[in-house]
Amino acid sequence: MRKRKKVQSRFERVLEIPKEISSNEPKITIMGFNEMLIENYKGILEYQEFYIRINTYIGIININGFNLNLTEMTSDDIMITGKIETVDFEEIE
């Protein structure tokens, strides 16, 4: 198993494939204090105007703020808008 992972990793580096595409790791892009894009998410655990919890393959992303909205959602990514104050991550053990 380890040898296969090592060969796959080399292959991905040669092709310059971003890690978030070849794995299930989330990619978080924050644009100012008002927009946040999360790619490679699994689902929405909790959604309120001041608190959103997003499940990913490696942990849970917690977003706190005011007037938070889920404006765009696809099976691969989710856009959050509103006044974003804090973002933290709960790692899965």
Protein Blocks (a to p, Z undefined) as FASTA:
>chain_A
ZZmmmmmmmmmmmnopafklmmmcdcdddehjlbccdehifbdfbdcfkbccdddfkbcc
ddddehiacfbdcfkbccdedjdfbdcddddZZ
